[in-house]
Amino acid sequence: MGCSSPRESVVTALLVAVAGGLGAVARLLVDGLIKVRRPGIVPWQTAVINVTGSLLVGFAASAIGTGPHLDWHAVLAVGFCGGYTTMSTASVETVTLLRTGRSLTAFGYVGVSLVLSLTACAIGIWLGHRV
């Protein structure tokens, strides 16, 4: 982190914790909204969450500088996006698809999620450079 004093480091850590909690709540809300609108076998809600989180992390990586003071990149990327995105849930959902005999769906889900997440991150970086 780019904090210049122990006090700023503590403040940054607390803000990362709060942002992480907000990210987790946002994930819960987005997950619920998508499950209601798109119930089914493929866990699209997790893909949407990870893709939008990748866009935001990419944006934060390029738009928010890390200076000698409070590290807003850490608050947004580590805190909010860390609480919002979820590789572990995507992994469980993929293994569940595999265990239930839906191998093609599982590999398609992983491939689409990865390509869209990487693309979203690149777009976020591109947008961040324009701010």
N, C-alpha and C positions, 0 to 999 in steps of 0.2 A: 504494500500500500504506500501511497505517496504522502503519508502524514508526517508532519515535521516535529510533532511533540507527542509525549505519552498521552496527554489529555486529548489531542485530536485523534490518536489511535483508538482510545476508548470510545469516543463519540462515533467514530466511523464504525467500530465493531457493533455498537448498539444500533446504529442506523441499518447496518447490514442485517442484524437480527430482526428488526421491525419490518424491513423490506422483504425478508425471506418469509415472514408470516403473512404479509400481504400477498406475496406471490402464491403461496400455498392456498390462500382463500380464493384468489383469482382462478387458480387451477381447478379448485372444487366447483366453482360457479360455472366456468366454461365447460367442464366435463359434464356437469348435470344438464346444462342447456342443450348440448349436442346429443347426449344420450336420449333425451326426450324427443328431439326432432329427427334423429337418425339411428333408431335402434337397429341392431343387427349383429352379425358375426364379427365384422371388421371393426376394430376399435378406433374409429376415425377421430374420436374426441382426443385421444392421446396424440395422434399425428398432428392434429390442428394445434394443440398446445405446444408441441415440440417445434413445429414449423414457425409459429408466431414468436415463440421464445428465441429461436435462432435468429430471426429477423431483428429482434430487439437487442440481442447480444452483439450482433454484427454492427448495429447502429451505435451502441454504446462504445464498442471497441474503437470506432473511428471518429465519433463526434465529441466524446467527452474526454478531455485531456486529463492526465494525472499530473497535477502540479504539486507544489510543496504543501498544499493544504488539503482539507478533507477530500478523500478519494471517492468522488461520485460514481466513477466507473465501478468500483467495488460494491457500492450500495446498489446500483442498478443491476449489474451483470451477476455478481456473486450472490447478492441478497435476493432481489426480486426474481430474477430469472432462475436462480438456483432453487427457489421455492416453487416457481411456476412450472418449469420444465421437468420432465420425468423419464429418464432413460430406464430406470428400474421398472416402472410400470409397463413401458413398451416391451421390455424383455419378458416380463411375466405373461403379458398378453400374447406375445409371439410364441412362447413355449406352450401356452395353453392351446393355441391354434394347432401347433405341431402335434401335441399329445392327443388332440381330438380328431386327427386324421386330415386336417386342412392344410397340408404342406404347401400347396400352391398359393393359397391365400396368405399364409405366413410369410413366405419368401417375397411375394408381391408387396405385402404390407411393409416389410423391412426395406425393400428396394425403393418403393415410392416415398416412404418416410425419410430415408437417408438423402435421396436426391432432392426432395423438396426442402428439407432442412438446410442442406448445403447451399442450395440456390437462394433461399431466404436470407441466410447469413451473408452471402455475397451481396445481395441487394441491400441489406442493412448497412454493410460497410460502404457501399457506393453512395447510399443516401446520406450517411454520416459525414462523408467527405464534402457534401454539398451544403452542409449547415454552417 
